[in-house]
Amino acid sequence: MDITLLGSGTSTGVPMLGCSCAVCRSTDPRDCRTRCSALISYRDHQIVIDTSTDFRQQALREGIGQVDAVLYTHAHADHVHGIDDLRAFNMASGIAIPIYGLPSTMALIRRNFRYIFGGEVESKFRPRLVPWNLGGDFALCGLPVEPLLLQHGDGSSCGYRIGPFAYLSDCNGIPEPSMARLRQLELLVIDGLRFRSHPTHFSIDQAIAVAARLGARRTVLTHICHEVEHRRDSAKLPDGVEFAYDGQRFSLALNNYYPDYPSGSS
């Protein structure tokens, strides 16, 4: 299973419009952060986590030629508003794309993008998507997916565990039932907005504390704002913890976690 972090930035992206701080002027490509999303590749399948505002740019950069499914964490604009770009993949494949999220997330997506899901007018100029409400663990493209309820300010979001990998974007709390399902991770990608506290996102120190409690072998902080400079601030992180950057790739062997998976499936 291969994982690509398509975007690692907060809702404004980095550089942030109208800002001339040192990070927004940085020439280090790791400080140029598009909005948060990820790609999971398994055998011949491609699963996207969130269609961020920058999804078209990300897909072009990574050469994504197909999308077989989308997992949504929540319905905030920076994680959803690239949804119309899925239309190009419909046109290429001729197949509708299933999308998944918590019932509350799917209700907001249906409402906010009524032109996609309303049946009043049939049009080839809209994405062909099949929405599914998550109700528990399920198999997707041959992979075991565990949805995990997370706290996101006064609301909630959905994290995902797939074997030895977990993706927990946009959260500032993890309920105990979800914590119990996050043991023995090889790779934890988790919200770590900035060093200062925030009402709806983990701070870097809070994310590090969660990772230490879970005992994840490797922790990658994502959804990073322009207060964090990759090179300078990486020195402040403990061993086993690092900052995400756009285009970062990982490869995990599923047969090490699920003995029934065939060798060479990673």
Residue pairs with C-beta under 8 A, 6 or more apart in sequence:
1 40
1 41
1 42
1 143
1 162
1 163
1 165
1 251
1 252
1 253
1 254
1 265
1 266
2 40
2 41
2 42
2 249
2 250
2 251
2 252
2 266
3 38
3 39
3 40
3 41
3 165
3 187
3 189
3 249
3 250
3 251
3 252
4 38
4 39
4 41
4 62
4 247
4 248
4 249
4 250
5 38
5 189
5 220
5 222
5 244
5 245
5 246
5 247
5 248
5 249
6 34
6 37
6 38
6 39
6 48
6 52
6 54
6 55
6 58
6 59
6 62
6 246
6 247
7 33
7 34
7 35
7 36
7 37
7 52
7 54
7 58
7 246
8 33
8 34
8 36
8 222
8 223
8 224
8 243
8 244
8 245
8 246
8 248
9 33
9 34
9 35
9 36
9 223
9 224
9 225
9 246
10 33
10 35
10 36
10 78
10 193
10 201
10 223
10 224
10 225
10 226
11 35
11 76
11 77
11 78
12 225
12 226
13 33
13 34
13 35
13 53
13 54
14 23
14 24
14 31
14 32
14 33
14 224
14 225
14 226
15 23
15 24
15 25
15 32
15 226
16 24
16 225
16 226
19 226
21 226
22 229
23 31
23 226
23 227
23 228
23 229
24 226
26 32
26 229
26 230
28 229
28 230
28 231
29 245
29 246
30 230
30 231
30 243
30 245
30 246
31 229
31 230
32 246
33 224
33 245
33 246
34 52
34 54
34 57
34 58
34 246
35 52
35 53
35 54
35 78
35 79
36 50
36 52
36 78
36 79
36 169
36 170
36 222
36 223
37 48
37 49
37 50
37 51
37 52
37 54
37 55
37 58
37 79
37 82
38 48
38 49
38 50
38 167
38 189
39 46
39 47
39 48
39 49
39 62
39 64
40 46
40 47
40 48
40 49
40 143
40 162
41 47
42 141
42 142
42 143
42 254
42 265
43 141
43 142
43 265
45 68
45 69
45 141
45 142
45 143
46 64
46 65
46 66
46 67
46 68
47 67
47 68
47 69
47 70
47 71
47 140
47 141
47 143
48 55
48 64
48 67
48 69
48 70
48 71
49 70
49 71
49 72
49 73
49 160
49 167
49 169
50 70
50 71
50 72
50 73
50 79
50 80
50 169
51 70
51 72
51 79
51 80
51 81
51 82
51 83
51 85
51 86
52 58
52 78
52 79
52 81
52 82
53 77
53 78
53 81
53 82
54 82
55 82
55 83
55 85
56 82
56 85
58 64
58 246
59 85
61 246
61 247
62 247
65 92
66 89
66 92
66 93
67 86
67 89
67 97
68 97
68 141
69 97
69 98
69 99
69 100
69 140
69 141
70 86
70 97
70 98
70 99
70 100
70 129
71 99
71 100
71 101
71 140
71 145
71 158
71 160
72 79
72 80
72 99
72 100
72 101
72 105
72 106
72 109
72 158
73 79
73 101
73 105
73 157
73 158
73 159
73 160
73 167
73 169
73 170
74 101
74 102
74 105
74 152
74 155
74 156
74 157
74 158
74 170
75 101
75 104
75 105
75 108
75 109
75 112
76 170
79 169
79 170
80 109
80 112
83 109
83 113
83 116
83 127
83 129
84 113
84 116
84 126
84 127
86 97
86 127
86 129
87 125
87 126
87 127
87 128
89 97
90 96
90 97
90 127
90 128
95 128
96 128
96 129
96 130
97 127
97 128
97 129
97 130
98 129
98 130
98 131
98 132
99 106
99 109
99 129
99 130
99 131
99 132
100 131
100 132
100 133
100 134
100 140
100 147
101 109
101 131
101 133
101 134
101 158
102 133
102 134
102 147
102 149
102 156
102 158
103 133
103 134
104 156
105 158
106 131
106 132
106 133
109 117
109 131
110 117
110 131
115 126
116 126
116 127
116 129
117 129
117 131
134 147
134 158
136 147
137 144
137 145
137 146
137 147
138 145
139 145
143 162
143 163
143 254
144 162
144 163
144 258
145 160
145 161
145 162
146 160
146 161
146 162
146 181
147 158
147 159
147 160
148 158
148 159
148 160
148 161
148 166
148 168
148 174
148 178
148 181
148 182
149 156
149 158
149 159
149 175
149 177
149 178
150 156
150 157
150 158
150 159
150 168
150 170
150 171
150 173
150 174
150 175
150 178
151 157
151 171
151 172
151 173
151 174
151 175
152 170
152 171
152 172
152 200
153 172
153 199
153 200
157 169
157 170
157 171
159 166
159 167
159 168
159 169
159 171
159 174
159 178
160 166
160 167
161 181
161 182
161 185
163 252
163 254
163 257
163 258
164 184
164 185
164 186
164 187
164 252
164 254
164 256
164 257
165 185
165 186
165 187
165 188
165 189
165 250
165 252
166 182
166 185
166 187
166 188
166 189
166 190
166 216
167 189
168 174
168 188
168 189
168 190
168 191
169 189
169 190
169 191
169 222
169 223
170 191
170 200
170 201
170 223
171 190
171 191
171 201
171 202
172 191
172 198
172 199
172 200
172 201
172 202
172 206
174 182
174 210
179 213
179 214
182 188
182 214
182 216
183 214
183 215
184 215
184 257
185 214
185 215
185 216
185 217
186 216
186 217
186 218
186 252
186 256
186 257
187 216
187 217
187 218
187 220
187 250
187 252
188 211
188 214
188 216
188 218
188 219
188 220
189 219
189 220
189 222
189 244
190 202
190 207
190 210
190 211
190 219
190 220
190 221
190 222
191 201
191 202
191 207
191 221
191 222
191 223
192 201
192 202
192 203
192 204
192 206
192 207
192 208
192 221
192 222
192 223
192 224
192 243
193 201
193 202
193 203
193 204
193 223
193 224
193 225
194 201
194 203
194 204
194 224
194 225
194 227
194 228
195 203
195 204
195 205
195 227
195 228
195 233
196 203
196 227
197 203
197 206
201 223
202 210
204 221
204 228
204 237
207 219
207 221
208 219
208 237
208 238
208 241
211 219
211 240
211 241
216 240
217 240
218 240
218 242
219 240
219 241
219 242
220 241
220 242
220 243
220 244
220 248
221 237
221 241
221 242
221 243
221 244
222 244
224 243
224 244
228 243
230 243
230 245
233 243
234 242
234 243
237 243
251 266
252 266
253 265
253 266
254 261
254 265
254 266
255 261
255 262
255 263
255 264
255 265
255 266
